Amino acid sequence: MTAVADRMGAGVRLGGKTTGRRLRAGMLTVLAVLIGLAGWELVAWWYGPALTASPAQTLRAGVDLARDGTLLEASVASIRRILLGWGLGVVVGAPVGILMGRVSVIRRLLDPYIEFFRFIPPIAFVTLAIVWFGIGEMSKIVLIFYTSVFIVTINTIAGVLAIGESKLRAAASLGASRRQVLHAVVLPATVPHIVTGARLAMGNSFLTIVSAEIVSADTGIGALIWQSRNYGRVDWIFVGIIVLGVLGFTCDRLIRILAARLLRRYGVKM
């Protein structure tokens, strides 16, 4: 009975410490947000409404845009383009990276192209994308795919090359086939690198979507920001910027949650 009571007491103390840490972390987050809002308010007061919208003005503008449906339409359009282009980049980049990491001949053949194109920003291809694919959705999706696929591929290659040769030889000596080695050794070691590449690619996708929508879109967050500039609505510009940040933050957290489940499947801690 004493041992059981001791274990229960230890569990209560551990739970109390965990709750305390979470409470402190939450308080620090709230404090950081309040400090940011105070700094934002100070900057808005200093420069005036012609140059900077205050938090209250931005909130009112966001409510107005949400009520007439403009904000939802723009957000859905941008997210749809980002998810399609980014998803294609991950689906193509991960297998190509694994293949390049495992087969040196393919790596030598494709590496010059990857190293060349990954230094050319997507905005340089905006005009060509419109000429080749038109002003519709395809041109924007292709640009986001372009900005995503190289990041995922390079991170995946790094993950494959980081696998110790001893692990591969051990699996082979135990009679594992190439498919079994891929599933039992290569994938568990590479998935964290794929996740990192996917998160970085998601960030770059948000950078690309703004420039793509500014040039050739009637709806989307980038188009909203550009149209706000034409109308002299600084508060709408701030709404667009904040929505981009919120959407990006949400997408990144979703990727982390899904990745954590995937990594647990392979017995890997993130």
C-alpha positions as CSV (number, residue, x, y, z in Angstrom):
1,M,0.0,0.0,0.0
2,T,2.8,2.3,0.8
3,A,4.5,1.7,-2.5
4,V,1.2,2.4,-4.4
5,A,0.7,5.6,-2.4
6,D,4.3,6.7,-3.2
7,R,3.7,6.1,-6.9
8,M,0.4,8.0,-6.8
9,G,2.1,10.9,-5.0
10,A,4.9,10.9,-7.5
11,G,2.4,11.0,-10.4
12,V,0.5,13.9,-8.8
13,R,3.7,15.8,-8.4
14,L,4.8,15.1,-11.9
15,G,1.4,16.2,-13.3
16,G,1.5,19.3,-11.2
17,K,5.0,20.2,-12.6
18,T,3.8,19.6,-16.1
19,T,0.7,21.7,-15.6
20,G,2.9,24.5,-14.1
21,R,5.2,24.4,-17.1
22,R,2.3,24.6,-19.5
23,L,0.8,27.5,-17.6
24,R,4.1,29.4,-17.6
25,A,4.5,28.8,-21.3
26,G,1.0,30.0,-22.0
27,M,1.6,33.1,-19.9
28,L,4.8,33.9,-21.7
29,T,3.0,33.5,-25.0
30,V,0.3,35.9,-23.9
31,L,2.9,38.4,-22.7
32,A,4.8,38.2,-25.9
33,V,1.6,38.9,-27.9
34,L,0.7,41.9,-25.6
35,I,4.2,43.3,-26.0
36,G,3.9,43.0,-29.8
37,L,0.5,44.7,-29.9
38,A,1.8,47.5,-27.7
39,G,4.8,48.0,-30.0
40,W,2.5,47.9,-33.0
41,E,0.2,50.5,-31.4
42,L,3.2,52.8,-30.7
43,V,4.5,52.6,-34.3
44,A,1.0,53.3,-35.6
45,W,0.7,56.3,-33.3
46,W,4.1,57.6,-34.3
47,Y,3.7,57.3,-38.1
48,G,-0.1,58.0,-38.4
49,P,-2.9,56.2,-40.2
50,A,-1.6,57.2,-43.6
51,L,1.4,54.9,-43.3
52,T,0.5,52.4,-40.6
53,A,-2.8,50.9,-39.4
54,S,-3.3,50.4,-35.7
55,P,-4.4,47.1,-34.3
56,A,-7.9,48.5,-33.8
57,Q,-8.1,49.8,-37.4
58,T,-6.8,46.5,-38.7
59,L,-9.4,44.5,-36.7
60,R,-12.2,46.7,-38.0
61,A,-11.0,46.3,-41.6
62,G,-10.7,42.5,-41.1
63,V,-14.2,42.3,-39.8
64,D,-15.5,44.4,-42.8
65,L,-13.7,42.1,-45.3
66,A,-14.9,39.0,-43.5
67,R,-18.5,40.2,-43.5
68,D,-18.7,40.8,-47.3
69,G,-16.9,37.5,-48.0
70,T,-13.8,39.0,-49.5
71,L,-11.4,37.7,-46.9
72,L,-12.7,34.2,-47.0
73,E,-12.6,34.1,-50.8
74,A,-9.1,35.4,-50.9
75,S,-7.9,33.0,-48.2
76,V,-9.4,29.9,-49.8
77,A,-8.0,30.8,-53.2
78,S,-4.5,31.2,-51.8
79,I,-4.6,28.1,-49.6
80,R,-5.9,26.0,-52.5
81,R,-3.0,27.1,-54.8
82,I,-0.4,26.6,-52.0
83,L,-1.6,23.2,-51.0
84,L,-1.8,21.9,-54.6
85,G,1.7,23.2,-55.6
86,W,3.3,22.3,-52.3
87,G,1.7,18.9,-52.2
88,L,3.0,18.1,-55.7
89,G,6.4,19.4,-54.7
90,V,6.5,17.0,-51.7
91,V,5.1,14.0,-53.7
92,V,7.7,14.5,-56.4
93,G,10.6,15.8,-54.4
94,A,10.7,13.0,-51.7
95,P,10.9,10.0,-54.1
96,V,13.3,11.8,-56.4
97,G,15.5,12.6,-53.3
98,I,15.4,9.0,-52.1
99,L,16.3,7.8,-55.6
100,M,19.2,10.3,-56.0
101,G,20.5,9.4,-52.5
102,R,20.4,5.7,-53.2
103,V,21.7,5.6,-56.8
104,S,24.8,7.6,-57.3
105,V,24.5,7.6,-61.2
106,I,21.1,9.3,-61.0
107,R,22.4,11.7,-58.4
108,R,25.3,12.8,-60.7
109,L,22.9,13.2,-63.7
110,L,20.3,15.3,-61.9
111,D,22.5,17.2,-59.4
112,P,23.7,19.9,-61.9
113,Y,20.1,20.7,-62.8
114,I,19.0,20.9,-59.2
115,E,21.9,23.0,-58.2
116,F,21.3,25.4,-61.1
117,F,17.6,25.9,-60.9
118,R,17.3,26.1,-57.1
119,F,19.2,29.4,-57.1
120,I,16.7,31.0,-59.6
121,P,13.8,32.6,-57.6
122,P,10.3,31.7,-58.7
123,I,9.5,35.3,-59.3
124,A,11.9,35.2,-62.3
125,F,9.6,32.7,-64.0
126,V,6.3,34.6,-63.3
127,T,6.1,36.0,-66.8
128,L,7.1,32.8,-68.5
129,A,4.6,30.8,-66.4
130,I,1.8,33.2,-67.5
131,V,2.9,32.9,-71.2
132,W,3.2,29.1,-71.0
133,F,0.2,28.2,-68.7
134,G,-2.0,31.3,-69.0
135,I,-3.3,33.5,-66.2
136,G,-5.4,30.8,-64.6
137,E,-4.7,28.6,-61.7
138,M,-2.1,26.4,-63.4
139,S,0.6,29.1,-63.6
140,K,0.4,29.8,-59.9
141,I,0.4,26.1,-59.0
142,V,3.4,25.5,-61.2
143,L,5.3,28.3,-59.6
144,I,4.6,27.0,-56.1
145,F,5.6,23.5,-57.2
146,Y,8.9,24.9,-58.5
147,T,9.7,26.6,-55.2
148,S,8.9,23.5,-53.2
149,V,10.3,20.5,-55.1
150,F,14.0,21.5,-54.9
151,I,13.9,22.1,-51.2
152,V,12.2,18.8,-50.5
153,T,14.5,16.9,-52.8
154,I,17.7,18.4,-51.3
155,N,16.6,17.7,-47.7
156,T,15.6,14.1,-48.7
157,I,19.0,13.5,-50.3
158,A,20.7,14.7,-47.2
159,G,18.7,12.3,-45.1
160,V,19.5,9.3,-47.3
161,L,23.2,10.2,-47.4
162,A,23.3,10.6,-43.6
163,I,22.4,6.9,-43.1
164,G,25.3,5.0,-41.7
165,E,26.7,2.4,-44.1
166,S,26.9,-0.1,-41.2
167,K,23.1,0.0,-40.9
168,L,22.6,-0.8,-44.6
169,R,25.2,-3.6,-44.5
170,A,23.7,-5.1,-41.3
171,A,20.2,-5.2,-42.9
172,A,21.7,-6.7,-46.0
173,S,23.6,-9.3,-44.1
174,L,20.4,-10.4,-42.3
175,G,18.9,-11.2,-45.7
176,A,16.8,-8.0,-46.2
177,S,15.8,-7.3,-49.8
178,R,16.2,-3.8,-51.3
179,R,12.5,-3.1,-50.7
180,Q,12.9,-4.2,-47.0
181,V,16.0,-2.1,-46.6
182,L,14.1,0.9,-48.0
183,H,11.1,0.3,-45.7
184,A,13.0,-0.7,-42.5
185,V,16.2,1.5,-42.7
186,V,16.0,4.2,-45.3
187,L,12.5,5.6,-44.7
188,P,12.7,5.8,-40.9
189,A,16.0,7.7,-41.2
190,T,14.8,10.0,-44.0
191,V,11.3,10.9,-42.9
192,P,12.5,13.6,-40.5
193,H,14.5,15.2,-43.3
194,I,11.5,15.1,-45.6
195,V,9.4,16.8,-42.9
196,T,12.0,19.5,-42.5
197,G,12.1,20.0,-46.3
198,A,8.3,20.1,-46.4
199,R,8.1,22.8,-43.7
200,L,10.7,24.9,-45.4
201,A,8.9,24.4,-48.7
202,M,5.6,25.5,-47.1
203,G,7.3,28.8,-46.0
204,N,8.6,29.4,-49.5
205,S,5.2,28.7,-51.0
206,F,3.7,31.5,-49.0
207,L,6.5,33.8,-50.3
208,T,5.8,32.8,-53.9
209,I,2.0,33.0,-53.8
210,V,2.1,36.7,-53.0
211,S,4.2,37.6,-56.0
212,A,2.3,35.2,-58.3
213,E,-1.1,36.6,-57.3
214,I,0.0,40.2,-57.5
215,V,1.0,39.7,-61.2
216,S,-1.9,37.5,-62.4
217,A,-4.8,37.0,-60.1
218,D,-8.1,38.7,-59.3
219,T,-8.5,36.9,-56.0
220,G,-6.1,35.7,-53.3
221,I,-4.3,37.3,-50.4
222,G,-1.6,38.7,-52.8
223,A,-4.2,40.2,-55.0
224,L,-6.0,41.7,-52.0
225,I,-2.8,43.3,-50.8
226,W,-2.1,44.8,-54.3
227,Q,-5.7,46.0,-54.7
228,S,-5.5,47.6,-51.3
229,R,-2.4,49.5,-52.4
230,N,-4.3,50.8,-55.4
231,Y,-7.2,52.0,-53.2
232,G,-4.9,53.5,-50.6
233,R,-6.3,51.1,-47.9
234,V,-3.3,50.6,-45.6
235,D,-5.6,48.7,-43.1
236,W,-6.5,46.2,-45.7
237,I,-2.8,45.6,-46.5
238,F,-2.2,44.9,-42.8
239,V,-5.2,42.5,-42.8
240,G,-3.6,40.6,-45.7
241,I,-0.2,40.4,-44.1
242,I,-1.7,39.1,-40.8
243,V,-3.9,36.6,-42.6
244,L,-0.8,35.3,-44.4
245,G,1.0,34.8,-41.1
246,V,-1.9,33.1,-39.4
247,L,-2.4,30.7,-42.4
248,G,1.3,29.9,-42.5
249,F,1.4,29.3,-38.8
250,T,-1.6,27.0,-39.0
251,C,-0.3,25.0,-42.0
252,D,3.1,24.6,-40.2
253,R,1.4,23.3,-37.0
254,L,-0.7,20.9,-39.1
255,I,2.4,19.6,-40.8
256,R,4.1,19.1,-37.5
257,I,1.1,17.2,-36.0
258,L,0.8,14.9,-39.1
259,A,4.6,14.4,-39.1
260,A,4.7,13.4,-35.5
261,R,2.1,10.7,-36.1
262,L,4.0,9.5,-39.1
263,L,7.3,9.4,-37.2
264,R,5.7,7.5,-34.4
265,R,4.7,4.9,-36.9
266,Y,8.4,4.4,-37.7
267,G,9.4,4.7,-34.1
268,V,11.3,8.0,-34.6
269,K,11.0,10.9,-32.2
270,M,10.7,14.3,-33.7
